[in-house]
Amino acid sequence: MALGRLKPRRPTVGSSDWDYAYRGDVDQLLTDDQLLEYTNSLTPGMALDLGCGTGGNSVELARRGWSVVGVDIAVKAIEVARKETDSSFGITYEVGDMTKWKGTHSFDLVLISYALPSAGPGRETAIANAADSMLPGGTLIIGEFDASSMSWGKPGDFASIEGMTRSLAAFDVVRVESVPTKPHVHGGFTSHDQSTPARAVIAVASRV
């Protein structure tokens, strides 16, 4: 997701709900450097960027030597990603819902940057699908807003250390921590006041 203004709400249903959030003028290839830092110690292989948006993290992973598949539910986001990404990177972009999408590869890395469904069956299914797509020993990296720091949104929109840890029960958890973060938002959202500094729950886990 792009860095910028805070978003007032999170779409939760289908691709049309996310499509309105994307504008090609402001959402082009911006990266989540904070989350990508957790890949620095990994050996490049096959990476899956779930909820890839317009492809910023996918491109950065490709620059670092990863072969990347980017998946997002928003058709407009994938259209921008395909248009703005240099073909020499060899990234494959697909439209898909992370609770249903099934790929043809097994991945060494799955990255989910502020794109999880709300807490509940959809979130659990998305994480289970991520596990199914990974090679044994592969790494899952998730970033999501820490609910305790957010002054907007609906219950379940965000994450907690306890909830994230429970969701990763099938993994070998390396770390789950709450850290300060910048707003991660699309240009299509209007600004919204955030009364407290934003924090993120970041999880790093290995597939057993």
C-alpha positions in Angstrom: 0.0 0.0 0.0 1.1 3.5 -0.6 2.3 5.8 2.2 0.3 8.9 2.8 -2.9 10.0 4.4 -4.8 7.9 6.9 -7.8 6.0 5.5 -11.2 6.4 7.1 -12.4 2.8 6.5 -11.3 -0.5 5.0 -13.2 -2.2 2.2 -14.0 -5.8 3.1 -16.2 -7.4 0.4 -15.0 -7.7 -3.2 -12.8 -6.2 -5.8 -15.1 -3.2 -6.5 -14.8 -2.1 -2.9 -11.0 -1.9 -3.3 -11.0 -0.6 -6.8 -12.2 2.9 -5.8 -9.2 3.2 -3.5 -6.7 3.1 -6.4 -5.6 6.0 -8.5 -2.7 5.5 -10.8 -1.3 9.0 -10.1 -0.4 8.3 -6.4 -0.2 4.6 -5.9 2.6 3.7 -8.3 5.2 1.3 -7.0 5.6 2.7 -3.4 7.2 0.2 -1.0 6.9 -0.8 2.6 10.6 -0.6 3.5 9.9 -1.3 7.1 8.4 -4.7 6.3 10.8 -5.5 3.6 13.7 -5.1 6.0 12.7 -8.5 7.5 13.6 -10.1 4.1 17.2 -8.9 4.3 18.6 -12.1 5.8 16.7 -14.4 3.4 18.2 -16.0 0.3 16.1 -14.9 -2.7 13.9 -17.5 -4.3 10.2 -17.6 -5.2 8.1 -14.9 -3.5 4.3 -14.4 -3.2 3.1 -10.8 -2.5 -0.4 -11.2 -1.3 -2.4 -8.0 -1.5 0.3 -6.6 -3.7 -1.6 -3.4 -4.6 0.1 -1.6 -7.4 3.3 -3.7 -7.0 5.8 -1.6 -5.1 6.9 -4.4 -2.8 6.9 -6.9 -5.7 9.2 -4.7 -7.7 11.6 -4.2 -4.7 11.7 -7.9 -4.1 12.5 -8.5 -7.8 15.3 -6.0 -7.6 16.7 -8.0 -4.7 16.7 -11.2 -6.9 13.4 -12.7 -6.0 11.0 -14.3 -8.6 7.7 -12.7 -7.7 4.0 -13.4 -8.1 1.8 -10.5 -7.0 -1.9 -11.0 -6.2 -4.5 -8.5 -5.4 -8.3 -8.5 -5.3 -8.5 -5.0 -6.9 -8.6 -5.1 -10.7 -7.5 -1.5 -11.0 -4.4 -2.1 -8.8 -3.3 -5.0 -11.0 -3.8 -2.9 -14.1 -1.6 -0.2 -12.6 1.0 -2.7 -11.5 1.2 -4.2 -15.0 1.4 -0.8 -16.6 4.0 0.7 -14.3 6.3 -2.3 -13.8 9.3 -2.8 -16.1 8.8 -6.1 -18.0 12.5 -6.9 -17.4 11.6 -7.7 -13.7 9.6 -10.7 -14.9 6.9 -10.3 -12.2 3.6 -12.1 -12.7 0.6 -10.2 -11.5 -2.8 -11.9 -11.0 -6.2 -10.7 -9.8 -7.3 -12.8 -6.9 -8.9 -12.9 -3.5 -6.3 -14.2 -0.9 -8.9 -16.2 0.8 -9.5 -18.2 -2.4 -6.5 -17.8 -4.7 -4.5 -20.9 -5.5 -1.2 -20.7 -7.4 0.8 -23.1 -9.4 4.1 -22.6 -7.5 5.3 -23.2 -4.0 7.0 -20.2 -2.5 10.0 -19.5 -0.3 8.5 -16.2 0.9 4.9 -14.9 1.4 4.5 -11.2 2.1 1.2 -9.7 3.3 1.5 -5.9 3.8 -1.5 -4.3 5.4 -3.9 -6.4 3.3 -5.3 -9.1 5.6 -9.1 -9.5 5.8 -10.8 -8.5 9.0 -10.3 -10.8 12.0 -12.4 -13.9 11.7 -12.9 -16.8 9.2 -11.6 -14.7 6.3 -8.3 -13.9 8.0 -7.8 -17.4 9.2 -8.5 -18.7 5.7 -6.1 -16.2 4.1 -3.3 -17.3 6.5 -4.1 -21.0 5.9 -3.9 -20.4 2.1 -0.6 -18.7 2.5 0.7 -21.7 4.4 -0.6 -24.0 1.7 1.4 -22.0 -0.9 4.7 -22.2 0.9 7.6 -24.6 0.8 8.5 -26.2 4.1 10.8 -23.8 5.9 9.5 -20.9 3.9 9.0 -17.5 5.5 5.7 -15.7 6.1 6.0 -11.9 6.8 2.8 -10.0 7.8 2.3 -6.3 8.7 -1.0 -5.1 10.0 -2.1 -2.1 12.0 -2.0 -2.6 15.8 -5.6 -2.2 17.0 -4.5 -0.8 20.3 -3.1 2.3 18.5 -5.9 3.0 16.1 -8.6 5.7 16.7 -10.7 4.8 13.7 -11.9 1.6 12.0 -14.2 -1.2 13.0 -13.6 -4.0 15.5 -11.6 -6.7 13.8 -10.1 -4.4 11.1 -6.7 -4.4 12.7 -4.5 -6.9 14.7 -3.1 -7.6 18.1 0.0 -9.5 19.2 -2.2 -12.1 20.9 -4.5 -12.5 17.9 -1.7 -12.7 15.4 0.1 -15.3 17.5 -3.0 -17.5 17.6 -3.5 -17.2 13.8 0.1 -18.5 13.3 -0.4 -21.6 15.5 0.5 -23.8 12.5 3.8 -22.0 12.0 7.1 -21.8 13.7 6.8 -18.2 15.0 10.1 -16.2 14.8 8.6 -13.0 16.2 5.4 -11.1 16.6 5.9 -7.5 17.8 4.3 -4.1 17.9 6.4 -1.3 16.4 5.8 2.3 15.4 4.8 2.7 11.8 3.9 5.3 9.2 0.3 5.4 7.7 -0.1 2.9 4.9 -2.9 4.2 2.6 -4.2 4.6 -0.9 -4.7 8.0 -2.6 -8.4 7.2 -3.2 -9.1 7.5 0.5 -9.9 10.8 2.1 -7.9 12.0 5.1 -8.9 11.0 8.6 -7.5 12.2 11.9 -5.5 9.7 13.9 -5.4 10.8 17.5 -2.5 8.5 18.5 0.7 7.5 16.6 0.1 4.5 14.5 1.7 1.2 15.4 1.9 -2.1 13.4 1.9 -5.7 14.5 4.6 -7.4 12.4 4.9 -11.1 12.4 7.6 -13.3 10.9 7.0 -17.1 10.9 8.4 -20.2 9.2 6.2 -22.9 7.7 6.7 -26.2 9.5 
